[in-house]
Amino acid sequence: MSKVILASTIVLAGCGIGLRDEGPRELRTMHKDVAKTKASEVQVELTMGAGEMELRGGSAKLMEGDFTFDVPSWQPEVRYEDSSFRGRLFVRQTEGGSGFHGNTKNEWKLRLADDVPMSLTVHLGAGESNLVIGTLTLRDVEVHIGAGRTEIDLRGEPKRSFAVQVRGGVGEAVIRVSHSAAVHAEASGGLGEIKVTGMDQDGKAWATPSYGKAKNSISLDVRGGIGSIRIDAE
């Protein structure tokens, strides 16, 4: 237990979350759209220090975002850079939540375009996140988890082969894939449990029946710190 508490403290400190609670604050909302451009691929980087993130596909634009927060310094920065063929989209929690703790609210609801090839990087501090990204046209994915629970839903047939790296901190990581998709997974943990269902084990790796046979595949590399890792092929 002492190791868990110590690790949680380190993760939270690294995210800039202090131990001060300044009582009730005004709840604010913000909506932000980013239009599609002629870029043939987009690098997307999402960084949240503390709060709840919901990410999905299905947007007619490059991104649609709804943000709810009650700490003024947590107002997110949304920035898009475009070149002739590659775009870069950044959504960042400003100040990283520095100096606040307790009864606060920070919620992001984001939607991305399904038809734009993209590399996705997500940095999560403390909180919960639900990343439903199986409909996106993914080139590669990186998810860095601080403390809390993260669910990554990759269900659906991949539109191209791509690799997913998940690095866990303190908490629980759940990854869902389609049993019919070609998936290869490697998972290792520090002090937590690893559970894989719906896949065949081969040494330290797991694979779905169609892996090595289908044109497009998903490669999972999951490493945890303190907490549990679960991979479900459904």
Secondary structure as the mmCIF struct_conf table of DSSP 4:
data_model
#
loop_
_struct_conf.conf_type_id
_struct_conf.id
_struct_conf.beg_label_comp_id
_struct_conf.beg_label_asym_id
_struct_conf.beg_label_seq_id
_struct_conf.end_label_comp_id
_struct_conf.end_label_asym_id
_struct_conf.end_label_seq_id
HELX_RH_AL_P HELX_RH_AL_P1 SER A 2 GLY A 14
TURN_TY1_P TURN_TY1_P1 CYS A 15 GLY A 16
STRN STRN1 ILE A 17 ILE A 17
BEND BEND1 LEU A 19 LEU A 19
STRN STRN2 ARG A 28 VAL A 34
BEND BEND2 LYS A 38 LYS A 38
BEND BEND3 SER A 40 SER A 40
STRN STRN3 GLU A 41 SER A 59
BEND BEND4 ALA A 60 LEU A 62
STRN STRN4 MET A 63 PHE A 69
BEND BEND5 ASP A 70 VAL A 71
HELX_RH_3T_P HELX_RH_3T_P1 PRO A 72 TRP A 74
HELX_LH_PP_P HELX_LH_PP_P1 GLN A 75 GLN A 75
STRN STRN5 PRO A 76 ASP A 82
BEND BEND6 SER A 84 PHE A 85
STRN STRN6 ARG A 86 GLN A 93
HELX_RH_3T_P HELX_RH_3T_P2 THR A 94 GLY A 97
STRN STRN7 SER A 98 SER A 98
TURN_TY1_P TURN_TY1_P2 GLY A 99 GLY A 99
BEND BEND7 GLY A 102 ASN A 103
STRN STRN8 ASN A 106 ALA A 113
BEND BEND8 ASP A 114 VAL A 116
STRN STRN9 MET A 118 VAL A 132
TURN_TY1_P TURN_TY1_P3 GLY A 134 THR A 135
BEND BEND9 LEU A 136 LEU A 136
STRN STRN10 LEU A 138 ASP A 153
BEND BEND10 GLY A 156 GLY A 156
BEND BEND11 LYS A 159 ARG A 160
STRN STRN11 PHE A 162 ARG A 167
STRN STRN12 VAL A 170 VAL A 177
TURN_TY1_P TURN_TY1_P4 HIS A 179 SER A 180
BEND BEND12 ALA A 181 ALA A 181
STRN STRN13 ALA A 182 SER A 188
BEND BEND13 GLY A 190 GLY A 192
STRN STRN14 ILE A 194 THR A 197
BEND BEND14 GLY A 198 MET A 199
STRN STRN15 ASP A 200 ASP A 202
TURN_TY1_P TURN_TY1_P5 GLY A 203 LYS A 204
STRN STRN16 ALA A 205 ALA A 207
TURN_TY1_P TURN_TY1_P6 PRO A 209 LYS A 213
BEND BEND15 ALA A 214 ASN A 216
STRN STRN17 SER A 217 ARG A 223
BEND BEND16 GLY A 225 GLY A 225
STRN STRN18 ILE A 226 ALA A 233
#
